[in-house]
């Protein structure tokens, strides 16, 4: 995932990222994590991949909620990975945080039962969003669950004041997910104004290797 230059400081200074995350969720980060866990719970995932895991907040929350599950976080920023590892160690949690990109996940096909992408897709170049979702589909086992949580401002006024230029309507995120070949796509709101989710399943038939990929190198 490629972060734009204007936001480099946020991703160079993990503590600033943590502060920005709390600000962007209007202080409702605990609600975001609880909603993510609730949406995954019905699928009882034995393994969870958090793409764009930042400083590890969601991955850590999911490990607490699903103590028997393996949790892996992939994040491009080295300082972010280091802070995530430190936070997990502080909580006594065994979470595998690695440096990597959503467009080229360092996992085998059919590797995990669930993939979460929380507040990360808006950092991806528009033309590469299909690549990230195609990778999520590739590493998910058949019938595995994808959960995307993103800025999806509701109402004209909120959309105008949103600081996130790539914040789509929920229907647009859902369309991206469908085009990537996922099934059972459903959407809802995490918070009443700013955040929404899209939840979907990997198909139970084998995926084509190039399904959902963009033409970008």
KOLNUNU-67638 format. One record per residue (C-alpha): residue in three letters; chain; x, y, z. Coordinates in steps of 0.02 Angstrom, whole numbers, plus 32768, in hexadecimal, padded with zeros to 4 digits. Layout:
! KOLNUNU-67638
> residu,chaine,xx,yy,zz
> ALA,A,X,Y,Z
...
***
This chain:
! KOLNUNU-67638
> residu,chaine,xx,yy,zz
> UNK,A,8000,8000,8000
> UNK,A,8047,80A6,7FCE
> UNK,A,8034,8139,8045
> UNK,A,8038,81E6,7FF7
> UNK,A,80C5,825E,8021
> UNK,A,8057,82D7,807F
> UNK,A,8036,8252,8101
> UNK,A,80E8,820F,8112
> UNK,A,80FE,8259,81C0
> UNK,A,8069,81F8,8201
> UNK,A,80B5,8154,81C7
> UNK,A,8166,8181,81FF
> UNK,A,812D,81A8,82B0
> UNK,A,80C1,8119,82F0
> UNK,A,8086,8179,8389
> UNK,A,8043,8200,8316
> UNK,A,7FEB,8178,82B2
> UNK,A,7F97,8137,8350
> UNK,A,7F5C,81E6,837A
> UNK,A,7F1E,8202,82C8
> UNK,A,7EC0,815D,82CB
> UNK,A,7E63,818E,8368
> UNK,A,7E3B,8236,831C
> UNK,A,7DFD,81EC,8278
> UNK,A,7D89,8175,82D4
> UNK,A,7D48,8204,8340
> UNK,A,7D87,81A7,83D8
> UNK,A,7D1E,810F,83AD
> UNK,A,7DAE,809B,8383
> UNK,A,7D74,801B,8405
> UNK,A,7CCC,8014,83AB
> UNK,A,7D24,7FF8,8305
> UNK,A,7D87,7F66,834C
> UNK,A,7CEE,7F1C,83A0
> UNK,A,7C89,7F27,8300
> UNK,A,7D14,7ED2,829E
> UNK,A,7D1D,7E45,831D
> UNK,A,7C5F,7E30,831E
> UNK,A,7C5A,7E24,8260
> UNK,A,7CE2,7D9F,825F
> UNK,A,7C9E,7D3C,82F3
> UNK,A,7C1A,7CDD,8290
> UNK,A,7CA4,7C97,8220
> UNK,A,7D10,7C5A,82B2
> UNK,A,7DB3,7C7E,8254
> UNK,A,7E48,7C16,828A
> UNK,A,7EBD,7C8F,8231
> UNK,A,7EAA,7D4A,8210
> UNK,A,7F12,7DBE,81A2
> UNK,A,7F08,7E7A,81C1
> UNK,A,7F43,7ED7,8126
> UNK,A,7F88,7F86,8145
> UNK,A,7F93,7F5D,81FE
> UNK,A,7FE4,8001,8231
> UNK,A,801E,7FFA,82E6
> UNK,A,7FBA,7F5C,8304
> UNK,A,7F20,7F9C,835E
> UNK,A,7EA0,7F34,82FF
> UNK,A,7F0D,7E98,82F8
> UNK,A,7F28,7EA3,83B4
> UNK,A,7E6E,7EBB,83D4
> UNK,A,7E46,7E24,8367
> UNK,A,7EC8,7DB9,83C0
> UNK,A,7E76,7DE4,8465
> UNK,A,7DCA,7DB9,841F
> UNK,A,7E04,7D18,83CA
> UNK,A,7E8F,7CD7,843C
> UNK,A,7E9A,7C2F,83E2
> UNK,A,7EAF,7C7E,8336
> UNK,A,7F51,7CA5,82DC
> UNK,A,7F5A,7D5F,82B4
> UNK,A,7FD0,7DAB,8233
> UNK,A,7FE8,7E63,820B
> UNK,A,8033,7EA6,8169
> UNK,A,806A,7F5C,8165
> UNK,A,80E1,7FB9,80EE
> UNK,A,812A,8030,8170
> UNK,A,81BE,7FEB,81D1
> UNK,A,81A8,805D,8269
> UNK,A,80F0,802D,826F
> UNK,A,811B,7F74,826F
> UNK,A,8198,7F8F,82FC
> UNK,A,8117,7FE9,8366
> UNK,A,8094,7F63,8342
> UNK,A,810C,7EDC,837C
> UNK,A,8134,7F3D,841A
> UNK,A,807B,7F56,8442
> UNK,A,8055,7E9E,8428
> UNK,A,80E8,7E6B,8495
> UNK,A,80AD,7EE3,851D
> UNK,A,8005,7E8A,851D
> UNK,A,8058,7DE0,851C
> UNK,A,800F,7DB4,8472
> UNK,A,805C,7D49,83EA
> UNK,A,8034,7DAA,834A
> UNK,A,809B,7D9E,82AC
> UNK,A,80B6,7E50,826A
> UNK,A,8114,7E5B,81C6
> UNK,A,8147,7EE5,8150
> UNK,A,80F3,7ED5,80A6
> UNK,A,8076,7F1C,802C
> UNK,A,7FBF,7EF5,800E
> UNK,A,7FDF,7EED,7F53
> UNK,A,8058,7E5B,7F6A
> UNK,A,8032,7DFD,800A
> UNK,A,80BE,7D8A,8048
> UNK,A,8048,7CF7,8060
> UNK,A,801D,7C5A,8000
> UNK,A,7F76,7C41,7FAB
> UNK,A,7EE6,7C0B,801C
> UNK,A,7F4B,7C36,80B7
> UNK,A,7ECE,7C87,812F
> UNK,A,7E18,7C81,8164
> UNK,A,7DFC,7D3D,8172
> UNK,A,7E47,7DDC,812C
> UNK,A,7E27,7E87,8178
> UNK,A,7E54,7F2C,8124
> UNK,A,7E2C,7FB9,819D
> UNK,A,7E44,8070,8170
> UNK,A,7ECA,8042,80F2
> UNK,A,7E7D,803F,8044
> UNK,A,7E71,80FC,803D
> UNK,A,7F30,80FF,8041
> UNK,A,7F38,8093,7FA4
> UNK,A,7F44,80E2,7EF7
> UNK,A,7E98,80D5,7EA8
> UNK,A,7ED1,8065,7E1C
> UNK,A,7F23,7FEA,7E95
> UNK,A,7E8C,7FC9,7F03
> UNK,A,7E5C,7F34,7E94
> UNK,A,7F0B,7EED,7EAE
> UNK,A,7EF9,7EF2,7F6B
> UNK,A,7E4F,7E9F,7F66
> UNK,A,7E8B,7E1C,7EEA
> UNK,A,7F19,7DF3,7F61
> UNK,A,7E9F,7DE5,7FF1
> UNK,A,7E38,7D6B,7F8C
> UNK,A,7ED3,7D07,7F5C
> UNK,A,7F0D,7CEB,8010
> UNK,A,7E5F,7CC5,8053
> UNK,A,7E27,7C12,805D
> UNK,A,7D86,7BE9,7FFE
> UNK,A,7CF6,7C2C,8066
> UNK,A,7D69,7C9E,80C9
> UNK,A,7D2D,7D4A,80FD
> UNK,A,7D6A,7DF6,80C5
> UNK,A,7D44,7E8D,8131
> UNK,A,7D69,7F3D,80F3
> UNK,A,7D50,7FD0,8169
> UNK,A,7D63,807B,811B
> UNK,A,7D37,8132,811C
> UNK,A,7C8E,813A,80C7
> UNK,A,7C43,81E2,80F9
> UNK,A,7B86,81EA,80F3
> UNK,A,7B2F,8289,80BE
> UNK,A,7B6A,8316,804E
> UNK,A,7BAD,8384,80DA
> UNK,A,7C15,82FA,8129
> UNK,A,7C59,82C8,807F
> UNK,A,7C8F,837C,805D
> UNK,A,7CED,838E,8101
> UNK,A,7D3D,82E2,8100
> UNK,A,7DFC,82F0,80FB
> UNK,A,7E09,824E,8099
> UNK,A,7DFC,826D,7FDE
> UNK,A,7DED,81B4,7FB8
> UNK,A,7D5B,819A,8030
> UNK,A,7CD7,8142,7FC6
> UNK,A,7C22,811C,7FE7
> UNK,A,7C07,806F,802C
> UNK,A,7BB9,803B,7F87
> UNK,A,7C5D,8062,7F2E
> UNK,A,7CC3,7FF9,7FA6
> UNK,A,7C45,7F6C,7F94
> UNK,A,7C54,7F78,7ED6
> UNK,A,7D12,7F6B,7EE3
> UNK,A,7CFE,7ECD,7F4D
> UNK,A,7C81,7E7F,7ED5
> UNK,A,7CF2,7EA1,7E40
> UNK,A,7D7E,7E47,7E9B
> UNK,A,7D13,7DAB,7E96
> UNK,A,7CD1,7DA5,7F48
> UNK,A,7C21,7D68,7F6B
> UNK,A,7B9D,7D89,7FF0
> UNK,A,7BD0,7E40,7FF5
> UNK,A,7B79,7EA9,807A
> UNK,A,7B9A,7F55,80BF
> UNK,A,7B6E,7FB6,815B
> UNK,A,7BA6,8043,81CC
> UNK,A,7C25,803A,8258
> UNK,A,7C02,80EA,8294
> UNK,A,7B6D,8150,8260
> UNK,A,7BC9,81D1,81F6
> UNK,A,7C7B,81AB,81C5
> UNK,A,7CA1,80F1,81C1
> UNK,A,7C54,805C,816A
> UNK,A,7C7C,7FA7,8146
> UNK,A,7C6F,7F2C,80B7
> UNK,A,7C6E,7E74,80E2
> UNK,A,7C79,7DE9,8060
> UNK,A,7CAD,7D36,8043
> UNK,A,7D31,7CE8,7FD4
> UNK,A,7CDC,7C77,7F54
> UNK,A,7CE5,7BBC,7F6E
> UNK,A,7D1E,7B9F,7EBB
> UNK,A,7DD6,7BB8,7E8C
> UNK,A,7E05,7C6C,7E62
> UNK,A,7E5F,7C9A,7DC2
> UNK,A,7F0D,7CD9,7DE8
> UNK,A,7EEB,7D80,7D94
> UNK,A,7E3A,7D9B,7DD7
> UNK,A,7E1C,7E4E,7E08
> UNK,A,7ECC,7E87,7DDC
> UNK,A,7EE4,7F31,7D8E
> UNK,A,7F52,7F50,7CF8
> UNK,A,7FCD,7FB7,7D5F
> UNK,A,807B,7F6F,7D75
***
